[in-house]
Amino acid sequence: MSQAFANDHAMKKLRKQTELAQNDIRLTRAVSLPDVSLYASNTLARPISRTLDDMYNNNWNVGLAVFFPLSSFYKNNHNVKASKLAVTLRRNEEEQKMQKIRVGVRTAYLRHQEALNQVEALKLSVRQAQENYRIMQNRYLSQLVILTDLLDANSVRLNVELQLTNARTRVIYTYYQLQKACGCL
């Protein structure tokens, strides 16, 4: 299951969407945080222009500005709640996808087990059909049964062998279905 969760592209996409929704919560909360800025300036001017003397005024300013939006307390709460709701929805989508993956893997596993059990049962049927054909062949050679009984036994044997071959191919098919469900293919 963990391999299927790790390899599924839709799960990876849903995880990234959940992370983005969590980032949206932080971004909406950031709107209500204060803005802090540091500034510095230098002003070189001629303040006195009435005299003929060349006088300059050099001013240096350094400051810290803090801007705190009070309206964000009222307006931003709804946006934060909407962002939290979006995260909850994304997590629910992840859970639903995980359940679908669990069901898919479990179904594929059960089908593969059924195919393996069917092969084992058909192996026994093949042995029984071969033994029945051998007995009919001995009886036919002893002239105790007619040719149609021998042909019927041969037909049953061939039919069971064909079913066994089909069951073996179904095992291979269900194995690859299981691998696909686990995300290995």
C-alpha positions as CSV (number, residue, x, y, z in Angstrom):
1,M,0.0,0.0,0.0
2,S,2.8,2.4,0.9
3,Q,4.5,1.8,-2.4
4,A,1.2,2.5,-4.2
5,F,0.7,5.7,-2.3
6,A,4.3,6.8,-3.0
7,N,4.2,6.0,-6.8
8,D,0.7,7.3,-7.6
9,H,1.0,10.6,-9.6
10,A,-2.5,11.8,-8.5
11,M,-1.5,11.4,-4.9
12,K,1.7,13.4,-5.4
13,K,-0.4,16.1,-7.1
14,L,-2.9,16.1,-4.2
15,R,-0.1,16.4,-1.6
16,K,1.4,19.4,-3.5
17,Q,-2.0,21.0,-3.6
18,T,-2.4,20.5,0.1
19,E,1.0,22.1,0.7
20,L,0.0,25.1,-1.5
21,A,-3.3,25.4,0.5
22,Q,-1.3,25.5,3.7
23,N,1.0,28.2,2.2
24,D,-2.2,30.2,1.4
25,I,-3.1,30.1,5.1
26,R,0.3,31.6,6.0
27,L,-0.1,34.2,3.2
28,T,-3.6,35.3,4.4
29,R,-2.3,35.6,8.0
30,A,0.6,37.7,6.7
31,V,-1.8,40.4,5.6
32,S,-2.6,41.2,9.2
33,L,1.1,41.4,10.3
34,P,2.7,44.8,10.7
35,D,4.9,46.2,8.0
36,V,8.3,47.3,9.3
37,S,10.6,49.3,7.2
38,L,13.9,51.0,7.8
39,Y,14.9,54.1,6.0
40,A,17.9,56.4,5.7
41,S,18.4,59.6,3.8
42,N,20.9,62.4,3.2
43,T,19.8,65.8,2.1
44,L,22.3,68.4,0.9
45,A,20.7,71.8,0.2
46,R,21.3,75.5,0.1
47,P,19.0,76.7,2.7
48,I,20.0,80.4,2.7
49,S,19.8,81.9,-0.7
50,R,19.5,85.6,0.3
51,T,23.1,86.1,1.1
52,L,26.0,85.9,-1.2
53,D,27.9,83.4,1.0
54,D,27.9,79.8,-0.3
55,M,26.2,78.0,2.6
56,Y,25.0,74.4,2.5
57,N,22.8,72.5,4.8
58,N,23.6,68.7,5.1
59,N,20.9,66.6,6.9
60,W,21.0,62.9,7.7
61,N,17.8,61.0,8.6
62,V,17.6,57.5,9.8
63,G,14.3,56.0,10.9
64,L,12.1,52.9,11.5
65,A,8.5,52.9,10.2
66,V,5.9,50.5,11.5
67,F,2.5,50.2,9.7
68,F,-0.2,48.1,11.3
69,P,-3.5,47.7,9.5
70,L,-6.3,47.6,12.0
71,S,-9.0,46.8,9.5
72,S,-7.3,43.4,8.8
73,F,-8.5,42.1,12.1
74,Y,-12.1,42.3,10.8
75,K,-11.6,41.6,7.1
76,N,-8.9,38.9,7.2
77,N,-10.7,36.4,9.5
78,H,-13.0,35.3,6.8
79,N,-10.0,34.8,4.4
80,V,-8.1,32.7,7.0
81,K,-11.2,30.6,7.6
82,A,-11.6,30.0,3.9
83,S,-8.0,29.0,3.6
84,K,-8.3,26.6,6.4
85,L,-11.4,25.1,4.8
86,A,-9.5,24.7,1.5
87,V,-6.8,22.8,3.4
88,T,-9.5,20.5,4.9
89,L,-11.0,19.9,1.5
90,R,-7.6,19.0,0.1
91,R,-6.9,16.6,2.9
92,N,-10.3,15.0,2.3
93,E,-9.5,14.6,-1.4
94,E,-6.2,12.9,-0.3
95,E,-8.1,10.5,2.0
96,Q,-10.5,9.6,-0.8
97,K,-7.7,9.0,-3.2
98,M,-5.9,6.8,-0.6
99,Q,-9.1,4.8,-0.2
100,K,-9.4,4.3,-3.9
101,I,-5.9,3.1,-4.1
102,R,-6.4,0.8,-1.1
103,V,-9.5,-0.7,-2.8
104,G,-7.7,-1.0,-6.1
105,V,-4.7,-2.8,-4.6
106,R,-6.8,-5.0,-2.5
107,T,-9.0,-6.0,-5.4
108,A,-6.0,-6.7,-7.6
109,Y,-4.4,-8.8,-4.8
110,L,-7.6,-10.8,-4.3
111,R,-8.0,-11.5,-8.0
112,H,-4.4,-12.6,-8.2
113,Q,-4.9,-15.0,-5.2
114,E,-8.0,-16.4,-6.9
115,A,-6.1,-17.0,-10.1
116,L,-3.4,-18.8,-8.2
117,N,-5.9,-21.0,-6.4
118,Q,-7.6,-21.8,-9.6
119,V,-4.3,-22.9,-11.1
120,E,-3.8,-25.2,-8.1
121,A,-7.3,-26.7,-8.5
122,L,-6.9,-27.2,-12.2
123,K,-3.5,-29.0,-11.7
124,L,-5.4,-31.5,-9.7
125,S,-8.1,-31.7,-12.3
126,V,-5.4,-32.3,-15.0
127,R,-3.9,-35.2,-13.0
128,Q,-7.3,-36.7,-12.6
129,A,-8.1,-36.3,-16.3
130,Q,-4.8,-37.9,-17.2
131,E,-5.4,-40.8,-14.9
132,N,-8.9,-41.2,-16.3
133,Y,-7.5,-41.2,-19.9
134,R,-4.9,-43.7,-18.9
135,I,-7.5,-46.0,-17.4
136,M,-9.8,-45.6,-20.5
137,Q,-6.8,-46.3,-22.8
138,N,-6.0,-49.5,-20.9
139,R,-9.7,-50.6,-21.0
140,Y,-9.9,-49.8,-24.7
141,L,-6.7,-51.9,-25.3
142,S,-8.3,-54.7,-23.3
143,Q,-11.5,-54.2,-25.4
144,L,-13.6,-53.4,-22.4
145,V,-14.9,-50.0,-23.6
146,I,-15.6,-48.6,-27.0
147,L,-13.7,-45.9,-28.9
148,T,-16.1,-43.1,-28.0
149,D,-15.4,-43.5,-24.3
150,L,-11.7,-43.2,-25.0
151,L,-12.3,-40.1,-27.2
152,D,-14.5,-38.6,-24.5
153,A,-11.7,-39.1,-21.9
154,N,-9.2,-37.6,-24.3
155,S,-11.6,-34.6,-24.9
156,V,-12.0,-34.1,-21.2
157,R,-8.2,-34.2,-20.7
158,L,-7.5,-31.7,-23.5
159,N,-10.3,-29.4,-22.2
160,V,-8.8,-29.4,-18.7
161,E,-5.3,-28.8,-20.0
162,L,-6.6,-25.8,-22.0
163,Q,-8.4,-24.5,-18.9
164,L,-5.1,-24.8,-17.0
165,T,-3.2,-22.9,-19.7
166,N,-5.9,-20.2,-19.6
167,A,-5.6,-20.0,-15.8
168,R,-1.8,-19.7,-16.0
169,T,-2.2,-16.8,-18.4
170,R,-4.8,-15.2,-16.1
171,V,-2.2,-15.5,-13.2
172,I,0.3,-13.5,-15.3
173,Y,-2.4,-11.0,-16.3
174,T,-3.5,-10.5,-12.6
175,Y,0.1,-10.2,-11.5
176,Y,0.6,-7.3,-13.9
177,Q,-2.7,-5.8,-12.8
178,L,-1.4,-5.9,-9.2
179,Q,1.9,-4.3,-10.2
180,K,0.0,-1.6,-12.0
181,A,-2.2,-1.0,-9.0
182,C,0.9,-0.7,-6.8
183,G,2.4,1.8,-9.2
184,C,5.4,-0.3,-10.2
185,L,4.6,-0.2,-13.9
